[in-house]
Amino acid sequence: MHSPFVYDLVTNCFYDKKKYKEYKLLKQYRKDLLKNNTTIQVTDFGAGSRVFTSNERTVSAIAKNVGIPKKRARFLFRLVNYLGCKNNLELGTSLGIGAAALAANKKSNLISIEGCPQTAEVARKQLKKFNIKNVKLIVGEFEEILSKIVTQPEEKSKTSKDSQGHQQQTKNNNHQTTNLAQQTSFDLIYFDGHHTKEATLKYFQQLLPSAHNNSVFVFDDIHWSTEMEEAWGEIKAHPEVRVTIDTFFLGLVFFRKEQAKQHFTIRL
């Protein structure tokens, strides 16, 4: 392994064996969902489910079959912790298991977007129940919400001039978009929504202007389908991408300009 950055990341984050107290929170959060037999109507904007044949699903079944596994949730917590990520974004809240992992470090803030209102409501109640206050959960279609919260390069200078007016405007918005102040950059973005090539590449391009030199983009289920593997291949080849790590399930993307372009495959 030729990159000191990647070597340190793998040694001190990937294979960190410390028993963090936050792991107990994540375990209880998941355990509580697995006991919840409430039935909800799921609105699916993504590639569909390989497990469910109906849109009526119990919360416990969603947590068991769709929620991110314990190992991956713990890794997301460690990644935020190790890299010191403060301003983070998640596409696809689902029941909030990933959100809980990304926000378990109380020094961080997370914006999490979920397309399904009933799923989002379960996540909202669950996050409140476990006193996780540093998550702003927004319900809506990704593209529309992102257009409101992500500052595009040509808008940055205008935004700074209009910041006072913009702040006044957000106070008058409806409940769903209250305080959607525009974000110039994110430290970490977790893509776990639409598992299609077109959607994955679209959101990657839309969010690229929000990446700074030390940002990390994390893509879930990069080998879920041939389409997702094609999308991952195109992301790796993008000129702004410097380092990628394929963990067999997650794909990590770094933009560190000081790095030579390298791709790694490292099992978690």
N, C-alpha and C positions, 0 to 999 in steps of 0.2 A: 504494500500500500504506500503510494508515493506522497500522499497529501497529509501533512501534519494535522490539518484541520479535521479531516475525515478520521484519521487515526484517533485523535482525542475524542471526537464525537462518539465513535464506536466504543472506545474503552470506557469513557466516563458517563455515557448516556445509554447507548444500546445495551451494554452488558453491566450496567449499574445494579448490583444485587442488594443495595440498601433497602430496608423495610420502611418505606415512608408512611407516616401516620395517615396521609391522604388516601392510601390504598384501602384503609378501613371504610372511609367515606364512600369510595367508589363501589366497594363490595356491598355495603348496606343499600346504596342507591339502586343497584341492580336487583338485589334480593327483594327489595320492596316492590319493584315493578313485576317481578316474577310471581308475586302473590296477588297481583291486581287482575281480577277476572272480568273487569268492565269491558263491554263490547263497544267499539267505536267504528265510525265510517271513515275509511281511509281514502283520501284523494291522492292519487299517484300521478305525478307529473313526469316521472322518470322512465326507466326502461322496463318497468313492470317487475313483478315478483316471480321468482322461481319456486317459491314455497307455497304462497297463498293463491287460491283460485277465486276467492271472493274479496270484495273490498270491506266486508264486515269482519273485523278481527278483534280478538281479545288483546288487551294490553300485555298480558303475560306471554302470549304467543309471539307478539311482535318483539318483546324483549328477548325471548329465547332464540328466535330464528333470524332476526334482523339486526338487533342491537350489536354494537361492536364488541368483540370478545374481550375478556378481562385483560389478556396480555397486551392487546393493542391499546386499550384505554390507559393502562399503566404507562405504556411507552409515550403516549401523547402528553400525559402529565410530566414525565421526565424530560421530554423534549422542550416544553415550555419553560420548565425549571432550568435546565442546563443552558439554553440559549438566552435566557432572560427576556423572553417575549412578553411585551406589555400590552400591545394593541393587536388583537387577534380576531379572525373572522372564520365562521363555519357556515358552509353551504349544506343544509340538510340536518336540522336539529334532531328529527325523529323524536324519541322519548327523552332525549337529553343526556344519554350516557356519555357520548363524546363531549358534549358541552360541559358536563360535570368534570370530566378529566382535564379539559382545556382550561377550566376556570378554578380548579382545585387550589392552584397557587393564587392566593388572594391579592397578590400584587399585580395580577394581570387583569385585563378587561376583555370581554368577548362579546362580539355581535354575532348572533346565530339566527339564520334565516330558515324558516320552514314553510313549505307550500301548503301543507294540509292543516286546516284550522283545528280539527279535533285532536290530531296527534300533538300539535303545538300546545293545546290547552292542557293535555296530560303532562307534557314536559314543563310547562309553566308552573303547574301545581307541585310537581315533583321537585323542581329547583327551589321553590319557596319552602317546601317541607324540610329540605335539607339545608336551608339557610345559605344557599348559594346566591349571593346578591350581585355579583360582578358579571352577570350575563344579561345582555339586552336582547330579548327574543322578539323577532319581527316576523309576522305572518304575511306571506305574499309570494308572488313568482319572482324567482331569483333575478332575472334580467331587469325587471322594473325596479326592484328594491336597490340593486347595485347601481343603477343609473342615478339614484338619489343620494347614495352615500359615498360613492367613489369619485374623487376628483380626477378628471382627465387632465393630461398635461396642459392643454390649451386653456383649461379653466382655472389653473392654479393661481395665475396672477390676478384674474378677475375675482376669484374667491376671496383673496386677501383684501381687495378693495371693498368688496361687498359684504364682508363678514358680519358687520353690525346689522345690516338689513336682513341678511339670511337668518341670523339668530332670532330676530323679531318674527320673521315669517314662520319659523318652525314652531313657535309658541302657539300659532293659530291653526296649525294642521290638525287633522283628526287624530284620534287616539293611536291608531295603528302606526302612524309615521311621526309621532311626537319626538322632538329632539333628534331627528335624523341629520345631525350636523355632518357635513361632508368630511371624509377622512382622506388625507393626502396619501398615507402609507400604512401598511400593515406589517407587523413583524412575522406573523404566521397566518397562513390561510389553509384551512382544512376543507378539501373538496369531497363531499360525501353525499351528493344529491343525485343528479341524473347520470346514470351509468351508460351513456351513449357517447360515441366519438364526437358527434356534432356538438352536443351540449358541453362536453368536457373541454373541447378546444375553444368554444365560444366564450366560456367563463374564464378560461386561462387568458385569452387575449384581452377580455374586458378588465381583468384584474391585474394584468401585467404592469400598467402604469402605477399601481399602488405598491409595487415591490421596490425596496431599497437594497443596498448592497448586501445587507446581512439578513434579508428576509428568507423565509423558507415556505415553499408551497408543498402541502402534503396531499397526495391523491390516493383515495381509497380504492381498493379492488382493481388495480391496474391490469390484472390478468383475468378479469371477470368474463371477458368475451374477446373475440378477435378484434372487434371494434375498439374496445378499450386498450388493447395492446397496440393497435395502430395509433390511437391518440397519444399514448405514452411515447411511442417512437417519434412522433412529430414534436412533442414537447421537448424531448431530449435533444433533438436536432436544432431547436430554436437558437438563434445567435446570442440571445441574452442569457441563455442558460449555461452555467459553467460546470456545476457538479450535480450529478444525480445519483441517488442510491435506491436500488430496487430491493425491497425486503421480502419479495414474493407476494406480498399483499398490498403494502403501502409503497408509494413512490415518492421520494423526497427530492425536491428541486431547490438548488441554491444558485444565487446570482453573483457570487463573490468575484468581482472583476480581477482581483489579484491572483485568482486561481487559473491554472491551465484547465482546459475542458477535459473532464474525466467522468466516466460512468462506472459505478460500482454495483455489485450484487452481493448483499450481505444479509444473511438470514437473522431475523430477530431472535 
